[in-house]
Amino acid sequence: MRTQQLIAYESGVADMIDPFAGSYAVESLTDEIERKSMEYIEKIEAMGGAIKAIESGFIQGEIGESAYQYQKEIETKKRIIVGLNQFQMEEEPLRDILRIKPEVEQYQKEKLARVKKERDNIKVKETLAVLKKAAQGTDNVVPPILEAVKVYATLGEISDTLREVFGEYRER
């Protein structure tokens, strides 16, 4: 933390728009990211596009393989994570873990019930219907979502409306 603060506030590096501009290392890494990204895009396009790649399980497989390799590198110390697999310090376990008190949970439930009772539920249904129609077509869904929020539709109600149209991802 102290190192980050020194770099941010004492070195002046944070005062520049691009402190590493022209750096061979940064430029080389940027080129490598761009090259590998294009390889992935071309591979996905050859499969018939992103939807086909998802449907075939390619994307999920790549994510799983990446997570596996990452974890393997940590466990074999090929990838050092300071404080996790190298340079650990004896520390007391956290004691002040956030726990929501039952009375706070009850208060929030009552508050939600009050909002649902006092809002214009007809307007909520209308805005959710507009959202559903937009989601079924090609319209931008953000404006209908914002309208739903303005009439106090809940996040759950908005999400349920979108799930009706799009469903939920299920791994094949």
Chimera marker file (.cmm) of the C-alpha trace (Angstrom):
<marker_set name="trace">
<marker id="1" x="0.000" y="0.000" z="0.000" r="1" g="1" b="0" radius="0.5"/>
<marker id="2" x="2.780" y="2.401" z="0.937" r="1" g="1" b="0" radius="0.5"/>
<marker id="3" x="4.534" y="1.684" z="-2.373" r="1" g="1" b="0" radius="0.5"/>
<marker id="4" x="1.376" y="2.594" z="-4.286" r="1" g="1" b="0" radius="0.5"/>
<marker id="5" x="1.036" y="5.810" z="-2.307" r="1" g="1" b="0" radius="0.5"/>
<marker id="6" x="4.659" y="6.771" z="-2.953" r="1" g="1" b="0" radius="0.5"/>
<marker id="7" x="4.280" y="6.127" z="-6.668" r="1" g="1" b="0" radius="0.5"/>
<marker id="8" x="0.966" y="7.998" z="-6.865" r="1" g="1" b="0" radius="0.5"/>
<marker id="9" x="1.840" y="11.024" z="-4.759" r="1" g="1" b="0" radius="0.5"/>
<marker id="10" x="5.617" y="11.442" z="-4.647" r="1" g="1" b="0" radius="0.5"/>
<marker id="11" x="6.959" y="10.242" z="-7.989" r="1" g="1" b="0" radius="0.5"/>
<marker id="12" x="4.740" y="12.469" z="-10.133" r="1" g="1" b="0" radius="0.5"/>
<marker id="13" x="3.986" y="9.543" z="-12.438" r="1" g="1" b="0" radius="0.5"/>
<marker id="14" x="0.247" y="9.932" z="-11.835" r="1" g="1" b="0" radius="0.5"/>
<marker id="15" x="0.439" y="13.539" z="-13.076" r="1" g="1" b="0" radius="0.5"/>
<marker id="16" x="1.261" y="12.399" z="-16.620" r="1" g="1" b="0" radius="0.5"/>
<marker id="17" x="-1.274" y="11.144" z="-19.121" r="1" g="1" b="0" radius="0.5"/>
<marker id="18" x="0.913" y="8.292" z="-20.351" r="1" g="1" b="0" radius="0.5"/>
<marker id="19" x="4.067" y="7.977" z="-18.245" r="1" g="1" b="0" radius="0.5"/>
<marker id="20" x="5.311" y="4.933" z="-20.172" r="1" g="1" b="0" radius="0.5"/>
<marker id="21" x="4.642" y="6.252" z="-23.665" r="1" g="1" b="0" radius="0.5"/>
<marker id="22" x="7.156" y="4.844" z="-26.082" r="1" g="1" b="0" radius="0.5"/>
<marker id="23" x="8.441" y="2.316" z="-23.565" r="1" g="1" b="0" radius="0.5"/>
<marker id="24" x="9.627" y="-0.769" z="-25.441" r="1" g="1" b="0" radius="0.5"/>
<marker id="25" x="8.263" y="-3.071" z="-22.718" r="1" g="1" b="0" radius="0.5"/>
<marker id="26" x="4.808" y="-1.473" z="-22.701" r="1" g="1" b="0" radius="0.5"/>
<marker id="27" x="4.617" y="-1.220" z="-26.486" r="1" g="1" b="0" radius="0.5"/>
<marker id="28" x="5.726" y="-4.841" z="-26.860" r="1" g="1" b="0" radius="0.5"/>
<marker id="29" x="3.118" y="-6.058" z="-24.386" r="1" g="1" b="0" radius="0.5"/>
<marker id="30" x="0.446" y="-3.966" z="-26.110" r="1" g="1" b="0" radius="0.5"/>
<marker id="31" x="1.369" y="-5.498" z="-29.480" r="1" g="1" b="0" radius="0.5"/>
<marker id="32" x="1.235" y="-8.989" z="-27.976" r="1" g="1" b="0" radius="0.5"/>
<marker id="33" x="-2.231" y="-8.376" z="-26.476" r="1" g="1" b="0" radius="0.5"/>
<marker id="34" x="-3.455" y="-7.048" z="-29.816" r="1" g="1" b="0" radius="0.5"/>
<marker id="35" x="-2.013" y="-10.006" z="-31.748" r="1" g="1" b="0" radius="0.5"/>
<marker id="36" x="-3.443" y="-12.621" z="-29.374" r="1" g="1" b="0" radius="0.5"/>
<marker id="37" x="-6.818" y="-10.855" z="-29.309" r="1" g="1" b="0" radius="0.5"/>
<marker id="38" x="-6.995" y="-10.934" z="-33.101" r="1" g="1" b="0" radius="0.5"/>
<marker id="39" x="-6.099" y="-14.645" z="-33.085" r="1" g="1" b="0" radius="0.5"/>
<marker id="40" x="-9.023" y="-15.303" z="-30.731" r="1" g="1" b="0" radius="0.5"/>
<marker id="41" x="-11.399" y="-13.175" z="-32.776" r="1" g="1" b="0" radius="0.5"/>
<marker id="42" x="-10.407" y="-15.001" z="-35.965" r="1" g="1" b="0" radius="0.5"/>
<marker id="43" x="-10.797" y="-18.394" z="-34.246" r="1" g="1" b="0" radius="0.5"/>
<marker id="44" x="-14.283" y="-17.446" z="-32.984" r="1" g="1" b="0" radius="0.5"/>
<marker id="45" x="-15.265" y="-16.089" z="-36.409" r="1" g="1" b="0" radius="0.5"/>
<marker id="46" x="-14.121" y="-19.377" z="-38.005" r="1" g="1" b="0" radius="0.5"/>
<marker id="47" x="-16.516" y="-21.190" z="-35.654" r="1" g="1" b="0" radius="0.5"/>
<marker id="48" x="-19.387" y="-19.108" z="-36.993" r="1" g="1" b="0" radius="0.5"/>
<marker id="49" x="-19.304" y="-16.243" z="-34.513" r="1" g="1" b="0" radius="0.5"/>
<marker id="50" x="-19.642" y="-15.671" z="-30.787" r="1" g="1" b="0" radius="0.5"/>
<marker id="51" x="-23.059" y="-17.302" z="-30.411" r="1" g="1" b="0" radius="0.5"/>
<marker id="52" x="-21.867" y="-20.508" z="-32.069" r="1" g="1" b="0" radius="0.5"/>
<marker id="53" x="-18.729" y="-20.455" z="-29.908" r="1" g="1" b="0" radius="0.5"/>
<marker id="54" x="-20.865" y="-20.117" z="-26.764" r="1" g="1" b="0" radius="0.5"/>
<marker id="55" x="-23.318" y="-22.797" z="-27.876" r="1" g="1" b="0" radius="0.5"/>
<marker id="56" x="-20.503" y="-25.230" z="-28.635" r="1" g="1" b="0" radius="0.5"/>
<marker id="57" x="-19.047" y="-24.705" z="-25.157" r="1" g="1" b="0" radius="0.5"/>
<marker id="58" x="-15.826" y="-23.204" z="-26.533" r="1" g="1" b="0" radius="0.5"/>
<marker id="59" x="-16.013" y="-19.988" z="-24.505" r="1" g="1" b="0" radius="0.5"/>
<marker id="60" x="-16.836" y="-21.761" z="-21.233" r="1" g="1" b="0" radius="0.5"/>
<marker id="61" x="-14.066" y="-24.278" z="-21.906" r="1" g="1" b="0" radius="0.5"/>
<marker id="62" x="-11.540" y="-21.498" z="-22.501" r="1" g="1" b="0" radius="0.5"/>
<marker id="63" x="-12.558" y="-19.762" z="-19.279" r="1" g="1" b="0" radius="0.5"/>
<marker id="64" x="-12.285" y="-23.023" z="-17.343" r="1" g="1" b="0" radius="0.5"/>
<marker id="65" x="-8.896" y="-23.875" z="-18.840" r="1" g="1" b="0" radius="0.5"/>
<marker id="66" x="-7.605" y="-20.370" z="-18.117" r="1" g="1" b="0" radius="0.5"/>
<marker id="67" x="-8.757" y="-20.556" z="-14.487" r="1" g="1" b="0" radius="0.5"/>
<marker id="68" x="-7.179" y="-24.009" z="-14.125" r="1" g="1" b="0" radius="0.5"/>
<marker id="69" x="-3.828" y="-22.852" z="-15.549" r="1" g="1" b="0" radius="0.5"/>
<marker id="70" x="-3.854" y="-19.713" z="-13.396" r="1" g="1" b="0" radius="0.5"/>
<marker id="71" x="-4.490" y="-21.710" z="-10.212" r="1" g="1" b="0" radius="0.5"/>
<marker id="72" x="-1.864" y="-24.288" z="-11.193" r="1" g="1" b="0" radius="0.5"/>
<marker id="73" x="0.712" y="-21.518" z="-11.686" r="1" g="1" b="0" radius="0.5"/>
<marker id="74" x="-0.080" y="-20.123" z="-8.233" r="1" g="1" b="0" radius="0.5"/>
<marker id="75" x="0.171" y="-23.514" z="-6.545" r="1" g="1" b="0" radius="0.5"/>
<marker id="76" x="3.487" y="-24.379" z="-8.237" r="1" g="1" b="0" radius="0.5"/>
<marker id="77" x="4.768" y="-20.842" z="-7.541" r="1" g="1" b="0" radius="0.5"/>
<marker id="78" x="5.308" y="-20.215" z="-11.236" r="1" g="1" b="0" radius="0.5"/>
<marker id="79" x="3.078" y="-17.173" z="-10.594" r="1" g="1" b="0" radius="0.5"/>
<marker id="80" x="3.878" y="-15.317" z="-7.387" r="1" g="1" b="0" radius="0.5"/>
<marker id="81" x="1.019" y="-13.634" z="-5.563" r="1" g="1" b="0" radius="0.5"/>
<marker id="82" x="2.506" y="-11.579" z="-2.735" r="1" g="1" b="0" radius="0.5"/>
<marker id="83" x="0.961" y="-12.596" z="0.562" r="1" g="1" b="0" radius="0.5"/>
<marker id="84" x="-0.747" y="-15.662" z="-0.886" r="1" g="1" b="0" radius="0.5"/>
<marker id="85" x="1.934" y="-18.071" z="-2.066" r="1" g="1" b="0" radius="0.5"/>
<marker id="86" x="5.023" y="-16.006" z="-1.219" r="1" g="1" b="0" radius="0.5"/>
<marker id="87" x="5.963" y="-13.410" z="1.408" r="1" g="1" b="0" radius="0.5"/>
<marker id="88" x="3.153" y="-14.387" z="3.780" r="1" g="1" b="0" radius="0.5"/>
<marker id="89" x="2.916" y="-12.733" z="7.179" r="1" g="1" b="0" radius="0.5"/>
<marker id="90" x="1.353" y="-14.067" z="10.329" r="1" g="1" b="0" radius="0.5"/>
<marker id="91" x="-1.820" y="-12.080" z="10.803" r="1" g="1" b="0" radius="0.5"/>
<marker id="92" x="-4.772" y="-12.382" z="13.103" r="1" g="1" b="0" radius="0.5"/>
<marker id="93" x="-7.892" y="-13.578" z="11.343" r="1" g="1" b="0" radius="0.5"/>
<marker id="94" x="-10.483" y="-10.933" z="10.549" r="1" g="1" b="0" radius="0.5"/>
<marker id="95" x="-12.850" y="-10.391" z="13.434" r="1" g="1" b="0" radius="0.5"/>
<marker id="96" x="-15.106" y="-7.635" z="12.192" r="1" g="1" b="0" radius="0.5"/>
<marker id="97" x="-16.774" y="-9.484" z="9.328" r="1" g="1" b="0" radius="0.5"/>
<marker id="98" x="-19.922" y="-7.723" z="8.176" r="1" g="1" b="0" radius="0.5"/>
<marker id="99" x="-22.999" y="-9.507" z="9.376" r="1" g="1" b="0" radius="0.5"/>
<marker id="100" x="-26.426" y="-8.044" z="8.712" r="1" g="1" b="0" radius="0.5"/>
<marker id="101" x="-28.468" y="-7.891" z="11.872" r="1" g="1" b="0" radius="0.5"/>
<marker id="102" x="-31.890" y="-9.564" z="11.652" r="1" g="1" b="0" radius="0.5"/>
<marker id="103" x="-33.596" y="-6.284" z="12.569" r="1" g="1" b="0" radius="0.5"/>
<marker id="104" x="-31.881" y="-4.515" z="9.644" r="1" g="1" b="0" radius="0.5"/>
<marker id="105" x="-33.008" y="-7.289" z="7.290" r="1" g="1" b="0" radius="0.5"/>
<marker id="106" x="-36.567" y="-6.981" z="8.611" r="1" g="1" b="0" radius="0.5"/>
<marker id="107" x="-36.459" y="-3.194" z="8.226" r="1" g="1" b="0" radius="0.5"/>
<marker id="108" x="-35.369" y="-3.525" z="4.578" r="1" g="1" b="0" radius="0.5"/>
<marker id="109" x="-38.142" y="-6.047" z="3.866" r="1" g="1" b="0" radius="0.5"/>
<marker id="110" x="-40.721" y="-3.709" z="5.401" r="1" g="1" b="0" radius="0.5"/>
<marker id="111" x="-39.332" y="-0.762" z="3.451" r="1" g="1" b="0" radius="0.5"/>
<marker id="112" x="-39.554" y="-2.738" z="0.182" r="1" g="1" b="0" radius="0.5"/>
<marker id="113" x="-43.125" y="-3.801" z="0.961" r="1" g="1" b="0" radius="0.5"/>
<marker id="114" x="-44.011" y="-0.156" z="1.669" r="1" g="1" b="0" radius="0.5"/>
<marker id="115" x="-42.482" y="1.008" z="-1.629" r="1" g="1" b="0" radius="0.5"/>
<marker id="116" x="-44.389" y="-1.677" z="-3.555" r="1" g="1" b="0" radius="0.5"/>
<marker id="117" x="-47.628" y="-0.704" z="-1.804" r="1" g="1" b="0" radius="0.5"/>
<marker id="118" x="-47.243" y="3.055" z="-2.323" r="1" g="1" b="0" radius="0.5"/>
<marker id="119" x="-45.930" y="3.107" z="-5.897" r="1" g="1" b="0" radius="0.5"/>
<marker id="120" x="-48.162" y="3.200" z="-8.976" r="1" g="1" b="0" radius="0.5"/>
<marker id="121" x="-48.231" y="-0.543" z="-9.700" r="1" g="1" b="0" radius="0.5"/>
<marker id="122" x="-50.128" y="-0.041" z="-12.952" r="1" g="1" b="0" radius="0.5"/>
<marker id="123" x="-47.333" y="2.238" z="-14.188" r="1" g="1" b="0" radius="0.5"/>
<marker id="124" x="-44.756" y="-0.352" z="-13.050" r="1" g="1" b="0" radius="0.5"/>
<marker id="125" x="-46.515" y="-3.071" z="-15.097" r="1" g="1" b="0" radius="0.5"/>
<marker id="126" x="-46.715" y="-0.756" z="-18.100" r="1" g="1" b="0" radius="0.5"/>
<marker id="127" x="-43.012" y="0.135" z="-18.002" r="1" g="1" b="0" radius="0.5"/>
<marker id="128" x="-42.040" y="-3.525" z="-17.553" r="1" g="1" b="0" radius="0.5"/>
<marker id="129" x="-44.202" y="-4.391" z="-20.586" r="1" g="1" b="0" radius="0.5"/>
<marker id="130" x="-42.378" y="-1.710" z="-22.608" r="1" g="1" b="0" radius="0.5"/>
<marker id="131" x="-39.056" y="-3.156" z="-21.422" r="1" g="1" b="0" radius="0.5"/>
<marker id="132" x="-40.131" y="-6.663" z="-22.428" r="1" g="1" b="0" radius="0.5"/>
<marker id="133" x="-41.167" y="-5.464" z="-25.892" r="1" g="1" b="0" radius="0.5"/>
<marker id="134" x="-37.824" y="-3.677" z="-26.363" r="1" g="1" b="0" radius="0.5"/>
<marker id="135" x="-35.935" y="-6.791" z="-25.251" r="1" g="1" b="0" radius="0.5"/>
<marker id="136" x="-37.896" y="-8.956" z="-27.695" r="1" g="1" b="0" radius="0.5"/>
<marker id="137" x="-36.894" y="-6.701" z="-30.569" r="1" g="1" b="0" radius="0.5"/>
<marker id="138" x="-33.775" y="-4.762" z="-31.407" r="1" g="1" b="0" radius="0.5"/>
<marker id="139" x="-34.467" y="-1.597" z="-29.407" r="1" g="1" b="0" radius="0.5"/>
<marker id="140" x="-32.056" y="-0.269" z="-26.811" r="1" g="1" b="0" radius="0.5"/>
<marker id="141" x="-33.236" y="-1.620" z="-23.432" r="1" g="1" b="0" radius="0.5"/>
<marker id="142" x="-31.507" y="1.055" z="-21.335" r="1" g="1" b="0" radius="0.5"/>
<marker id="143" x="-34.201" y="3.774" z="-21.686" r="1" g="1" b="0" radius="0.5"/>
<marker id="144" x="-37.016" y="1.369" z="-20.683" r="1" g="1" b="0" radius="0.5"/>
<marker id="145" x="-34.927" y="0.132" z="-17.744" r="1" g="1" b="0" radius="0.5"/>
<marker id="146" x="-34.418" y="3.733" z="-16.601" r="1" g="1" b="0" radius="0.5"/>
<marker id="147" x="-38.149" y="4.407" z="-16.905" r="1" g="1" b="0" radius="0.5"/>
<marker id="148" x="-38.879" y="1.281" z="-14.851" r="1" g="1" b="0" radius="0.5"/>
<marker id="149" x="-36.470" y="2.474" z="-12.164" r="1" g="1" b="0" radius="0.5"/>
<marker id="150" x="-38.123" y="5.898" z="-12.098" r="1" g="1" b="0" radius="0.5"/>
<marker id="151" x="-41.510" y="4.320" z="-11.284" r="1" g="1" b="0" radius="0.5"/>
<marker id="152" x="-39.864" y="2.177" z="-8.563" r="1" g="1" b="0" radius="0.5"/>
<marker id="153" x="-39.733" y="-1.191" z="-10.298" r="1" g="1" b="0" radius="0.5"/>
<marker id="154" x="-37.318" y="-3.334" z="-8.322" r="1" g="1" b="0" radius="0.5"/>
<marker id="155" x="-34.097" y="-4.807" z="-9.647" r="1" g="1" b="0" radius="0.5"/>
<marker id="156" x="-35.701" y="-8.233" z="-9.250" r="1" g="1" b="0" radius="0.5"/>
<marker id="157" x="-38.738" y="-7.232" z="-11.324" r="1" g="1" b="0" radius="0.5"/>
<marker id="158" x="-36.550" y="-5.757" z="-14.062" r="1" g="1" b="0" radius="0.5"/>
<marker id="159" x="-34.299" y="-8.839" z="-14.072" r="1" g="1" b="0" radius="0.5"/>
<marker id="160" x="-37.280" y="-11.203" z="-14.147" r="1" g="1" b="0" radius="0.5"/>
<marker id="161" x="-38.656" y="-9.320" z="-17.162" r="1" g="1" b="0" radius="0.5"/>
<marker id="162" x="-35.368" y="-9.701" z="-19.019" r="1" g="1" b="0" radius="0.5"/>
<marker id="163" x="-35.111" y="-13.374" z="-17.997" r="1" g="1" b="0" radius="0.5"/>
<marker id="164" x="-38.567" y="-13.970" z="-19.519" r="1" g="1" b="0" radius="0.5"/>
<marker id="165" x="-37.163" y="-12.846" z="-22.857" r="1" g="1" b="0" radius="0.5"/>
<marker id="166" x="-33.562" y="-14.020" z="-22.763" r="1" g="1" b="0" radius="0.5"/>
<marker id="167" x="-33.719" y="-16.888" z="-20.308" r="1" g="1" b="0" radius="0.5"/>
<marker id="168" x="-30.735" y="-17.804" z="-18.166" r="1" g="1" b="0" radius="0.5"/>
<marker id="169" x="-27.412" y="-19.215" z="-19.261" r="1" g="1" b="0" radius="0.5"/>
<marker id="170" x="-27.180" y="-22.933" z="-18.673" r="1" g="1" b="0" radius="0.5"/>
<marker id="171" x="-23.908" y="-24.710" z="-19.237" r="1" g="1" b="0" radius="0.5"/>
<marker id="172" x="-24.287" y="-27.444" z="-21.836" r="1" g="1" b="0" radius="0.5"/>
<link id1="1" id2="2" r="1" g="1" b="0" radius="0.2"/>
<link id1="2" id2="3" r="1" g="1" b="0" radius="0.2"/>
<link id1="3" id2="4" r="1" g="1" b="0" radius="0.2"/>
<link id1="4" id2="5" r="1" g="1" b="0" radius="0.2"/>
<link id1="5" id2="6" r="1" g="1" b="0" radius="0.2"/>
<link id1="6" id2="7" r="1" g="1" b="0" radius="0.2"/>
<link id1="7" id2="8" r="1" g="1" b="0" radius="0.2"/>
<link id1="8" id2="9" r="1" g="1" b="0" radius="0.2"/>
<link id1="9" id2="10" r="1" g="1" b="0" radius="0.2"/>
<link id1="10" id2="11" r="1" g="1" b="0" radius="0.2"/>
<link id1="11" id2="12" r="1" g="1" b="0" radius="0.2"/>
<link id1="12" id2="13" r="1" g="1" b="0" radius="0.2"/>
<link id1="13" id2="14" r="1" g="1" b="0" radius="0.2"/>
<link id1="14" id2="15" r="1" g="1" b="0" radius="0.2"/>
<link id1="15" id2="16" r="1" g="1" b="0" radius="0.2"/>
<link id1="16" id2="17" r="1" g="1" b="0" radius="0.2"/>
<link id1="17" id2="18" r="1" g="1" b="0" radius="0.2"/>
<link id1="18" id2="19" r="1" g="1" b="0" radius="0.2"/>
<link id1="19" id2="20" r="1" g="1" b="0" radius="0.2"/>
<link id1="20" id2="21" r="1" g="1" b="0" radius="0.2"/>
<link id1="21" id2="22" r="1" g="1" b="0" radius="0.2"/>
<link id1="22" id2="23" r="1" g="1" b="0" radius="0.2"/>
<link id1="23" id2="24" r="1" g="1" b="0" radius="0.2"/>
<link id1="24" id2="25" r="1" g="1" b="0" radius="0.2"/>
<link id1="25" id2="26" r="1" g="1" b="0" radius="0.2"/>
<link id1="26" id2="27" r="1" g="1" b="0" radius="0.2"/>
<link id1="27" id2="28" r="1" g="1" b="0" radius="0.2"/>
<link id1="28" id2="29" r="1" g="1" b="0" radius="0.2"/>
<link id1="29" id2="30" r="1" g="1" b="0" radius="0.2"/>
<link id1="30" id2="31" r="1" g="1" b="0" radius="0.2"/>
<link id1="31" id2="32" r="1" g="1" b="0" radius="0.2"/>
<link id1="32" id2="33" r="1" g="1" b="0" radius="0.2"/>
<link id1="33" id2="34" r="1" g="1" b="0" radius="0.2"/>
<link id1="34" id2="35" r="1" g="1" b="0" radius="0.2"/>
<link id1="35" id2="36" r="1" g="1" b="0" radius="0.2"/>
<link id1="36" id2="37" r="1" g="1" b="0" radius="0.2"/>
<link id1="37" id2="38" r="1" g="1" b="0" radius="0.2"/>
<link id1="38" id2="39" r="1" g="1" b="0" radius="0.2"/>
<link id1="39" id2="40" r="1" g="1" b="0" radius="0.2"/>
<link id1="40" id2="41" r="1" g="1" b="0" radius="0.2"/>
<link id1="41" id2="42" r="1" g="1" b="0" radius="0.2"/>
<link id1="42" id2="43" r="1" g="1" b="0" radius="0.2"/>
<link id1="43" id2="44" r="1" g="1" b="0" radius="0.2"/>
<link id1="44" id2="45" r="1" g="1" b="0" radius="0.2"/>
<link id1="45" id2="46" r="1" g="1" b="0" radius="0.2"/>
<link id1="46" id2="47" r="1" g="1" b="0" radius="0.2"/>
<link id1="47" id2="48" r="1" g="1" b="0" radius="0.2"/>
<link id1="48" id2="49" r="1" g="1" b="0" radius="0.2"/>
<link id1="49" id2="50" r="1" g="1" b="0" radius="0.2"/>
<link id1="50" id2="51" r="1" g="1" b="0" radius="0.2"/>
<link id1="51" id2="52" r="1" g="1" b="0" radius="0.2"/>
<link id1="52" id2="53" r="1" g="1" b="0" radius="0.2"/>
<link id1="53" id2="54" r="1" g="1" b="0" radius="0.2"/>
<link id1="54" id2="55" r="1" g="1" b="0" radius="0.2"/>
<link id1="55" id2="56" r="1" g="1" b="0" radius="0.2"/>
<link id1="56" id2="57" r="1" g="1" b="0" radius="0.2"/>
<link id1="57" id2="58" r="1" g="1" b="0" radius="0.2"/>
<link id1="58" id2="59" r="1" g="1" b="0" radius="0.2"/>
<link id1="59" id2="60" r="1" g="1" b="0" radius="0.2"/>
<link id1="60" id2="61" r="1" g="1" b="0" radius="0.2"/>
<link id1="61" id2="62" r="1" g="1" b="0" radius="0.2"/>
<link id1="62" id2="63" r="1" g="1" b="0" radius="0.2"/>
<link id1="63" id2="64" r="1" g="1" b="0" radius="0.2"/>
<link id1="64" id2="65" r="1" g="1" b="0" radius="0.2"/>
<link id1="65" id2="66" r="1" g="1" b="0" radius="0.2"/>
<link id1="66" id2="67" r="1" g="1" b="0" radius="0.2"/>
<link id1="67" id2="68" r="1" g="1" b="0" radius="0.2"/>
<link id1="68" id2="69" r="1" g="1" b="0" radius="0.2"/>
<link id1="69" id2="70" r="1" g="1" b="0" radius="0.2"/>
<link id1="70" id2="71" r="1" g="1" b="0" radius="0.2"/>
<link id1="71" id2="72" r="1" g="1" b="0" radius="0.2"/>
<link id1="72" id2="73" r="1" g="1" b="0" radius="0.2"/>
<link id1="73" id2="74" r="1" g="1" b="0" radius="0.2"/>
<link id1="74" id2="75" r="1" g="1" b="0" radius="0.2"/>
<link id1="75" id2="76" r="1" g="1" b="0" radius="0.2"/>
<link id1="76" id2="77" r="1" g="1" b="0" radius="0.2"/>
<link id1="77" id2="78" r="1" g="1" b="0" radius="0.2"/>
<link id1="78" id2="79" r="1" g="1" b="0" radius="0.2"/>
<link id1="79" id2="80" r="1" g="1" b="0" radius="0.2"/>
<link id1="80" id2="81" r="1" g="1" b="0" radius="0.2"/>
<link id1="81" id2="82" r="1" g="1" b="0" radius="0.2"/>
<link id1="82" id2="83" r="1" g="1" b="0" radius="0.2"/>
<link id1="83" id2="84" r="1" g="1" b="0" radius="0.2"/>
<link id1="84" id2="85" r="1" g="1" b="0" radius="0.2"/>
<link id1="85" id2="86" r="1" g="1" b="0" radius="0.2"/>
<link id1="86" id2="87" r="1" g="1" b="0" radius="0.2"/>
<link id1="87" id2="88" r="1" g="1" b="0" radius="0.2"/>
<link id1="88" id2="89" r="1" g="1" b="0" radius="0.2"/>
<link id1="89" id2="90" r="1" g="1" b="0" radius="0.2"/>
<link id1="90" id2="91" r="1" g="1" b="0" radius="0.2"/>
<link id1="91" id2="92" r="1" g="1" b="0" radius="0.2"/>
<link id1="92" id2="93" r="1" g="1" b="0" radius="0.2"/>
<link id1="93" id2="94" r="1" g="1" b="0" radius="0.2"/>
<link id1="94" id2="95" r="1" g="1" b="0" radius="0.2"/>
<link id1="95" id2="96" r="1" g="1" b="0" radius="0.2"/>
<link id1="96" id2="97" r="1" g="1" b="0" radius="0.2"/>
<link id1="97" id2="98" r="1" g="1" b="0" radius="0.2"/>
<link id1="98" id2="99" r="1" g="1" b="0" radius="0.2"/>
<link id1="99" id2="100" r="1" g="1" b="0" radius="0.2"/>
<link id1="100" id2="101" r="1" g="1" b="0" radius="0.2"/>
<link id1="101" id2="102" r="1" g="1" b="0" radius="0.2"/>
<link id1="102" id2="103" r="1" g="1" b="0" radius="0.2"/>
<link id1="103" id2="104" r="1" g="1" b="0" radius="0.2"/>
<link id1="104" id2="105" r="1" g="1" b="0" radius="0.2"/>
<link id1="105" id2="106" r="1" g="1" b="0" radius="0.2"/>
<link id1="106" id2="107" r="1" g="1" b="0" radius="0.2"/>
<link id1="107" id2="108" r="1" g="1" b="0" radius="0.2"/>
<link id1="108" id2="109" r="1" g="1" b="0" radius="0.2"/>
<link id1="109" id2="110" r="1" g="1" b="0" radius="0.2"/>
<link id1="110" id2="111" r="1" g="1" b="0" radius="0.2"/>
<link id1="111" id2="112" r="1" g="1" b="0" radius="0.2"/>
<link id1="112" id2="113" r="1" g="1" b="0" radius="0.2"/>
<link id1="113" id2="114" r="1" g="1" b="0" radius="0.2"/>
<link id1="114" id2="115" r="1" g="1" b="0" radius="0.2"/>
<link id1="115" id2="116" r="1" g="1" b="0" radius="0.2"/>
<link id1="116" id2="117" r="1" g="1" b="0" radius="0.2"/>
<link id1="117" id2="118" r="1" g="1" b="0" radius="0.2"/>
<link id1="118" id2="119" r="1" g="1" b="0" radius="0.2"/>
<link id1="119" id2="120" r="1" g="1" b="0" radius="0.2"/>
<link id1="120" id2="121" r="1" g="1" b="0" radius="0.2"/>
<link id1="121" id2="122" r="1" g="1" b="0" radius="0.2"/>
<link id1="122" id2="123" r="1" g="1" b="0" radius="0.2"/>
<link id1="123" id2="124" r="1" g="1" b="0" radius="0.2"/>
<link id1="124" id2="125" r="1" g="1" b="0" radius="0.2"/>
<link id1="125" id2="126" r="1" g="1" b="0" radius="0.2"/>
<link id1="126" id2="127" r="1" g="1" b="0" radius="0.2"/>
<link id1="127" id2="128" r="1" g="1" b="0" radius="0.2"/>
<link id1="128" id2="129" r="1" g="1" b="0" radius="0.2"/>
<link id1="129" id2="130" r="1" g="1" b="0" radius="0.2"/>
<link id1="130" id2="131" r="1" g="1" b="0" radius="0.2"/>
<link id1="131" id2="132" r="1" g="1" b="0" radius="0.2"/>
<link id1="132" id2="133" r="1" g="1" b="0" radius="0.2"/>
<link id1="133" id2="134" r="1" g="1" b="0" radius="0.2"/>
<link id1="134" id2="135" r="1" g="1" b="0" radius="0.2"/>
<link id1="135" id2="136" r="1" g="1" b="0" radius="0.2"/>
<link id1="136" id2="137" r="1" g="1" b="0" radius="0.2"/>
<link id1="137" id2="138" r="1" g="1" b="0" radius="0.2"/>
<link id1="138" id2="139" r="1" g="1" b="0" radius="0.2"/>
<link id1="139" id2="140" r="1" g="1" b="0" radius="0.2"/>
<link id1="140" id2="141" r="1" g="1" b="0" radius="0.2"/>
<link id1="141" id2="142" r="1" g="1" b="0" radius="0.2"/>
<link id1="142" id2="143" r="1" g="1" b="0" radius="0.2"/>
<link id1="143" id2="144" r="1" g="1" b="0" radius="0.2"/>
<link id1="144" id2="145" r="1" g="1" b="0" radius="0.2"/>
<link id1="145" id2="146" r="1" g="1" b="0" radius="0.2"/>
<link id1="146" id2="147" r="1" g="1" b="0" radius="0.2"/>
<link id1="147" id2="148" r="1" g="1" b="0" radius="0.2"/>
<link id1="148" id2="149" r="1" g="1" b="0" radius="0.2"/>
<link id1="149" id2="150" r="1" g="1" b="0" radius="0.2"/>
<link id1="150" id2="151" r="1" g="1" b="0" radius="0.2"/>
<link id1="151" id2="152" r="1" g="1" b="0" radius="0.2"/>
<link id1="152" id2="153" r="1" g="1" b="0" radius="0.2"/>
<link id1="153" id2="154" r="1" g="1" b="0" radius="0.2"/>
<link id1="154" id2="155" r="1" g="1" b="0" radius="0.2"/>
<link id1="155" id2="156" r="1" g="1" b="0" radius="0.2"/>
<link id1="156" id2="157" r="1" g="1" b="0" radius="0.2"/>
<link id1="157" id2="158" r="1" g="1" b="0" radius="0.2"/>
<link id1="158" id2="159" r="1" g="1" b="0" radius="0.2"/>
<link id1="159" id2="160" r="1" g="1" b="0" radius="0.2"/>
<link id1="160" id2="161" r="1" g="1" b="0" radius="0.2"/>
<link id1="161" id2="162" r="1" g="1" b="0" radius="0.2"/>
<link id1="162" id2="163" r="1" g="1" b="0" radius="0.2"/>
<link id1="163" id2="164" r="1" g="1" b="0" radius="0.2"/>
<link id1="164" id2="165" r="1" g="1" b="0" radius="0.2"/>
<link id1="165" id2="166" r="1" g="1" b="0" radius="0.2"/>
<link id1="166" id2="167" r="1" g="1" b="0" radius="0.2"/>
<link id1="167" id2="168" r="1" g="1" b="0" radius="0.2"/>
<link id1="168" id2="169" r="1" g="1" b="0" radius="0.2"/>
<link id1="169" id2="170" r="1" g="1" b="0" radius="0.2"/>
<link id1="170" id2="171" r="1" g="1" b="0" radius="0.2"/>
<link id1="171" id2="172" r="1" g="1" b="0" radius="0.2"/>
</marker_set>
